[in-house]
């Protein structure tokens, strides 16, 4: 479990999602070690904003420091992620497949793979869980509410490792969200881009219904 003690999160990727997750986690009292592709010296302003619980590092250093890792890099860059420092650790994967950015990946287009499954294949000794992929970045720090709030927003996850789902559930609850699991990584496509569980604000019951209604192959993929 993540709370109530301080946990060190290694965040690899400091774009919109990575920066917002860092803001949310430091506000909740956790330590963040964050990296980007351009080097720690380019993160000075962000670290100053985040305060004493945050420091900039290389991707390797963030992976080594992490008790829990967050990978939030473009899909095409996952092959560059350090492997050994993440072995045995829970890795939260925020990725979505944007073929316009990433280029077409036939196995994803054909519904034969999932984005988080690709990351798990790259990190075979890690415990990958889908997280924060079905919420817009700005809403991570603005739409959370206390547990038990009527209409509380839910976020999705999926993993082959129950302990990773437990970590995601704890993180989500700490930041103000309910959790809905789609199941294993083979089922994580239900949370991917343009499916009913993606993007829109949903309660846990609404998300469960939308995950059940999702289609594996979208019309635009089959065209």
N, C-alpha and C positions, 0 to 999 in steps of 0.2 A: 504494500500500500504506500501511497505517496505522502499523505498528510497523517498526523499533524506536524511531524518533524520536518525540518528543512531538507529538501532533496536537491541534488545537483543535476540539472538538465543540460545536456550538451545539445545545442541546436546547430545543425549544419544547414546553412541557408538563412540569409538575413533579408530576404525580400519582404513582400507585404505580409504573408502568413507568418514567416519566422519572426519578424519584428513584433507582430501583434501577440503571438504566443509568448514571446519574451516579456512583453509588457504585462500580460496577464499573470504569468508565473511569478515575476518579481513582486508584483503587487500582492500576491498571495503569500509572499515570504519565502519563496524558493530561490536558490542560486542558479544563475544561468551563465553558461560558457558558450558564446556564440561565434560562429565562423561564417565567412562568405568566400567567394571565389577570388576576390580581389586583394585579400590580405587584411590582417587585424587593424592595420593603421587606417583603413578606410571606414572603420566603425566607431571612430572617436565620438561623433555626435550622438549616436545611438546609445553608447555606453554611458555617456554623461547624462542622458535623459533617464536611463534605466536605474542609475544609482549604484550604490556599493555592493549590491548583490549580483552584479553583472560584470563580466570581463570579456574582452575579445581574444580570439585565439585562431589558430589554424584549424582546419577540419580534423586533422589527426589529433590535435590537442583537445578539441571539443569532444571527440569520440572517446579519448582516454579518460577525460575527467567525468564523463557522463555516468550517473547512476541510471538515468533514463535518457535515451537519445531521441531527438526529433529530427527527422530528415525532411527537409522542405526545399529541395532543389528541383530544377526541371527534370522531367523523366529521362531525357537524353543524357543527363549527367550522372545517373546513379552508378554507372560503371566506374566512376572516379572516386567513389566513396571508400574510405578506409574500411577494411574488413576485420582484421584481427582485433583492433581496439574495441569493436562492437560485439565481439563474440560473447555469447551468454547473456547479453543485455536486451532489455525491452527496447524496441525501436519503433517510435510512432511515425507513421508514413502519411504525409499530408497530400501526396501527389494526385494529380489528375492528368489524364491523357488529352493533350491539345495537339491534334495532328498538324494544325496550322503552325505550331511552334516546334513540335518534336519530329515532324515528318511522319509519314504513315508507318505503323508497325503492324504488319499483316496479322500476327497472332492476336493482337487486340482488336483489330477490325473484324476478324472472323469469330470473335468470342471464344477463342481458345486459350486465352491467358487473361490475367488481371494486372493492373498496375502494381498493386501491393505484392502480388505473386512474383512479379519480376524482381522487385526489391528483395523479397525473401530468398529468391534463387541466388542473388548476388551476395547475400549475407546468410549463408546456410546455417551458421551457428548462433544467429541472433533470433530474437522472438519478435517478429514484425507484426504490428497491428495498425490497421487503417485508423486515422484520426484527423480531425479538423479539415477534411477534404470537402465536406458538404456544407460549409458555412463561408460566407464572404469575409475577407480579412477584417474589415472595420467592425464587423458584428461580434467578433470574438471578445472584445472588451466592452461592448455596449448592450448586449442582449441577454447576459446571464442574470439569473434570479435565484434567491434562496430555495433550498429544497422544500418541496411542499407547496410552492407558489402555484396557484391555478394557472393552467396554460403554459407551464414552464417549457421552455424550448428543449428539444432533444437533438443530440448529435449522434451520428452513427459510428460504428466500429466493426471490425472483423479481424479474426486472427485464428491461426492454427493452435495457439497457445492460450489456454484459459487464464494463466497468470498475467498475460499481456492485456487481455480484455479487462481483468480486474484493475490493472494500473490505469488504463484509459478511463474506466468508469470512475475511479477515484479522482483523476485529474479533471474530468468533466464536471463532477459534482463540486469540486473545490472552486471551479471557475464559474459555476452557476447553471449547469446544464444536466439534464437527464441523459441516459445512455440507452441506445438501441443497438443490439448486435445483429448483424446480418448472418452471423455464423462463421464458418471458416473462410480462409482467403479465396477459395474457389467460388464462394458466394459474394465476395466483396464487390463484384461488378454491379450489384444492386445499388451501391452507393455512388457509383461513378457518374461522371459528367452526363448531363441531359436525361438521367433517369428521374423518376418521380421523387426519390429521396434526396435529390441534389439541390442545394441552393435555398429553396424556400423555407421560411420558418415553419416548423412543425412540432407538435407535441409528440410524445412517445407513441401514443395510440395512432396518430396520423402517420407517423413514419413507419410503423409496423405494417400498416395497410398499404402504404406506397411501396415498401420493399417487396411485399408479396405480389403486387401488381406489375412489377418491373418486367420488361422484356430484355432478353440477353442481347439480341441483335436489333439495333435500331434501324429504321427504314433507310436512313442516309448511309449506314454502314453496308447494307445489303445491296445498295444501288450499284 
